[in-house]
Amino acid sequence: MTTLTHSQKATASKVDCSYHQKKFLPAGHAYRQAGRQVGAGVYIKGVGLLLGMIFGAGLFALPYSMAKAGIIWGLMHFLIAFFLMLFLCYLYSEVTYYTPGRHRFTGYVKKLLGSRSELFALVITLFSYYGTLLVYGVLGGIFLSNIFNTINSVTFSLLFFIIGGGLILLTLERVGMVNLYLTVPIFVFIVYLLFEALPLVELTNFSLFPVSGSLWFLPYGIWLFSLAGFAVIPEVKDINTNIKTFKRIILISILLAALFYFMFIFTVVGVGGNDTSPDALSGIASLIGRKAMVFGSLLGFLAVFTSFLALAVDLKNIYRYDYGLPKIFAWLCAV
């Protein structure tokens, strides 16, 4: 019987540990130590992609819901939605990171829950994705027609789909950078609207309690929709990051989205009060002027366009990685 020395046992233990660590890391990724330094480019691409998905059309429904439900209930619903979305995104990030292979939502469902569950997930995913992409295209056309009145919204919606469809042919990293470049002007427009409207903001316009007893629950669903970014979690994982950085990107993206949501809510509700319109813009346009509508429409267009890009990329990758379609056919199915 051979007796191992202390050094041989230590070496064998390291090899065994390394095997198990590699076994449960994503396929195609080298073993990455938790303490490894991550460049700023990973954060920029990851936050650009995820923030572009999170920050979208929900922006324009939030001021009305907060004005009607009151600040106290609005903040409570925000906190519940914030921690719930953060928790679920963290869970999904671990599923995508530690499950072997390169998949998207339907692929993970098949691998972990079986083929029957995958079929259900596929039907739900396709209906929700195509429906949401259609809504984004229609909204994009409406926002642009608010700026250029001489061209109808249908023409702009077609241009929206053509340009957006062309951009999702780019690599994942490039789409992340495009989303970041388009998200920066969104935040600039929000800050501009805030300073433009600041002289008209009155603290008495902020109601602490609901204007009607039945409206206290109104912001909850809107906050959930506005903070959701599940669709691109697998895409963020593919930007070659470790799990700690992965979760930091999620937290930074949700916090940034929340910060600028509240800036927009403060601007619109502070000016309009209980007269805040459901679309947020028309109510303040009469007080600030047409430039508010123009900047607000640009803000809306960029918000839905970045969300369109992120969601369309994920749909394309579902066809590529979960169903093995070539890149060009996956792109055609997505657009």
URHU-V121559 format. One record per residue. N is the residue number from 1. SS is DSSP state (h for helix, s for strand, l for the rest). Layout:
n = {N/N}
ss = {SS/SS}
This chain:
n = {1/2/3/4/5/6/7/8/9/10/11/12/13/14/15/16/17/18/19/20/21/22/23/24/25/26/27/28/29/30/31/32/33/34/35/36/37/38/39/40/41/42/43/44/45/46/47/48/49/50/51/52/53/54/55/56/57/58/59/60/61/62/63/64/65/66/67/68/69/70/71/72/73/74/75/76/77/78/79/80/81/82/83/84/85/86/87/88/89/90/91/92/93/94/95/96/97/98/99/100/101/102/103/104/105/106/107/108/109/110/111/112/113/114/115/116/117/118/119/120/121/122/123/124/125/126/127/128/129/130/131/132/133/134/135/136/137/138/139/140/141/142/143/144/145/146/147/148/149/150/151/152/153/154/155/156/157/158/159/160/161/162/163/164/165/166/167/168/169/170/171/172/173/174/175/176/177/178/179/180/181/182/183/184/185/186/187/188/189/190/191/192/193/194/195/196/197/198/199/200/201/202/203/204/205/206/207/208/209/210/211/212/213/214/215/216/217/218/219/220/221/222/223/224/225/226/227/228/229/230/231/232/233/234/235/236/237/238/239/240/241/242/243/244/245/246/247/248/249/250/251/252/253/254/255/256/257/258/259/260/261/262/263/264/265/266/267/268/269/270/271/272/273/274/275/276/277/278/279/280/281/282/283/284/285/286/287/288/289/290/291/292/293/294/295/296/297/298/299/300/301/302/303/304/305/306/307/308/309/310/311/312/313/314/315/316/317/318/319/320/321/322/323/324/325/326/327/328/329/330/331/332/333/334/335}
ss = {l/l/l/l/l/h/h/h/h/h/h/h/h/h/h/h/h/h/h/h/h/h/h/l/l/l/l/l/l/l/l/l/l/l/l/l/l/l/l/h/h/h/h/h/h/h/h/h/h/h/h/h/h/h/l/l/l/l/h/h/h/h/h/h/h/h/h/h/h/l/h/h/h/h/h/h/h/h/h/h/h/h/h/h/h/h/h/h/h/h/h/h/h/h/h/h/h/h/l/l/l/l/l/l/h/h/h/h/h/h/h/h/h/l/h/h/h/h/h/h/h/h/h/h/h/h/h/h/h/h/h/h/h/h/h/h/h/h/h/h/h/h/h/h/h/h/h/l/l/l/l/l/h/h/h/h/h/h/h/h/h/h/h/h/h/h/h/l/l/l/l/h/h/h/h/h/h/h/h/h/h/h/h/h/h/h/h/h/h/h/h/h/h/h/h/h/h/h/h/h/l/l/h/h/h/l/l/l/l/l/l/l/h/h/h/l/l/h/h/h/h/h/h/h/h/h/h/l/l/h/h/h/h/h/h/h/h/l/l/l/l/l/h/h/h/h/h/h/h/h/h/h/h/h/h/h/h/h/h/h/h/h/h/h/h/h/h/h/h/h/h/h/h/h/h/l/l/l/l/l/h/h/h/h/h/h/h/h/l/h/h/h/h/h/h/h/h/h/h/h/h/h/h/h/h/h/h/h/h/h/h/h/h/h/h/h/h/h/h/h/h/h/l/l/l/l/h/h/h/h/h/h/h/h/l}
